[in-house]
Amino acid sequence: MARVCWGITGSGDHIEETLDAMITLQKETDARVDVIVSKAAEQVLRWYKIWDRLIEAFSKVKKETNANVPFVAGPLQLGRYDILIVAPLTANSTAKIAYGIADTLVTNAVAQTLKGNTPVLLFPVDQVPGEIDTVAHDGTSFSIKTRQIDLENAQRVREMLGVTIAASPQNLLELAMALL
Ligand SMILES: Cc1cc2nc3c(=O)[nH]c(=O)nc-3n(C[C@H](O)[C@H](O)[C@H](O)COP(=O)(O)O)c2cc1C
């Protein structure tokens, strides 16, 4: 059975479609998916009222205390997982990964995994220039402009050895299936 570590960061953008995609991945591949959530991700999942859906769908959901607790970097570095997926990936965590910062649970997981041979699949939400439409936690639609700095950081991460970038939640599902 394939083992997947799925990191979630605090992005409202694409959070719901990503959850749907990961539930589909678990069903279709029969993979065991262990979930790690950043502090901000827990807040956002609760704001969007999908925290309970996450807990019901996945048997192991670990919340961030700090970069090393819960200790997932170790098993990731030792190759105990077949893949590390981080989706959605905030502009904040994209910037940290781009510059080698590993001071949170999810960015530390990425940094340590990339020192081994386990593939890392990321879905940075801010990767397309211009305005994008998104949905607030209360269902209100609004549009946001992607910042140049976030585009540059996403590009920097795209060029890292061992990293694959997904363009959308649907693409994430396809890429994860191909990598498993
Ligand atoms: C409701 C809500 C929605 C958010 N949506 C986004 C988002 O779509 N993209 C983003 O980059 N940050 C978003 N943020 C801000 C991040 O949560 C914040 O930058 C946080 O520091 C990210 O931490 P993390 O990368 O460790 O999860 C949102 C915050 C809240 C409260």
The ligand as a Tripos MOL2 file, in Angstrom:
@<TRIPOS>MOLECULE
LIG
   31    33     1     0     0
SMALL
NO_CHARGES

@<TRIPOS>ATOM
      1 C1         -9.5710   32.7280    5.9280 C.3       1 LIG1
      2 C2         -8.1640   32.8760    5.4530 C.ar      1 LIG1
      3 C3         -7.8550   32.6270    4.1300 C.ar      1 LIG1
      4 C4         -6.5350   32.7570    3.6480 C.ar      1 LIG1
      5 N1         -6.2840   32.5200    2.3390 N.ar      1 LIG1
      6 C5         -5.0080   32.6100    1.8740 C.ar      1 LIG1
      7 C6         -4.7430   32.3220    0.5050 C.ar      1 LIG1
      8 O1         -5.6360   32.0010   -0.2850 O.2       1 LIG1
      9 N2         -3.4570   32.3910    0.0770 N.ar      1 LIG1
     10 C7         -2.4260   32.7100    0.9230 C.ar      1 LIG1
     11 O2         -1.2790   32.7350    0.4760 O.2       1 LIG1
     12 N3         -2.6630   33.0060    2.2390 N.ar      1 LIG1
     13 C8         -3.9250   32.9660    2.7220 C.ar      1 LIG1
     14 N4         -4.1750   33.2540    4.0420 N.ar      1 LIG1
     15 C9         -3.0780   33.7540    4.8870 C.3       1 LIG1
     16 C10        -2.2130   32.6290    5.4690 C.3       1 LIG1
     17 O3         -3.0010   31.7450    6.2480 O.3       1 LIG1
     18 C11        -1.0550   33.2520    6.3000 C.3       1 LIG1
     19 O4         -0.1310   33.8850    5.4200 O.3       1 LIG1
     20 C12        -0.3220   32.2430    7.1840 C.3       1 LIG1
     21 O5          0.7850   32.8690    7.8100 O.3       1 LIG1
     22 C13         0.1830   31.0660    6.3880 C.3       1 LIG1
     23 O6          0.8800   30.1690    7.2230 O.3       1 LIG1
     24 P1          1.3240   28.7360    6.6740 P.3       1 LIG1
     25 O7          1.9800   28.9840    5.3520 O.co2     1 LIG1
     26 O8          2.2710   28.2250    7.6960 O.co2     1 LIG1
     27 O9          0.0990   27.8980    6.5910 O.co2     1 LIG1
     28 C14        -5.4970   33.1400    4.5450 C.ar      1 LIG1
     29 C15        -5.8040   33.3880    5.8860 C.ar      1 LIG1
     30 C16        -7.1290   33.2590    6.3330 C.ar      1 LIG1
     31 C17        -7.4320   33.5300    7.7830 C.3       1 LIG1
@<TRIPOS>BOND
     1     1     2 1
     2     2     3 ar
     3     2    30 ar
     4     3     4 ar
     5     4     5 ar
     6     4    28 ar
     7     5     6 ar
     8     6     7 ar
     9     6    13 1
    10     7     8 2
    11     7     9 ar
    12     9    10 ar
    13    10    11 2
    14    10    12 ar
    15    12    13 ar
    16    13    14 ar
    17    14    15 1
    18    14    28 ar
    19    15    16 1
    20    16    17 1
    21    16    18 1
    22    18    19 1
    23    18    20 1
    24    20    21 1
    25    20    22 1
    26    22    23 1
    27    23    24 1
    28    24    25 2
    29    24    26 1
    30    24    27 1
    31    28    29 ar
    32    29    30 ar
    33    30    31 1
@<TRIPOS>SUBSTRUCTURE
     1 LIG1         1 GROUP 0 **** ****
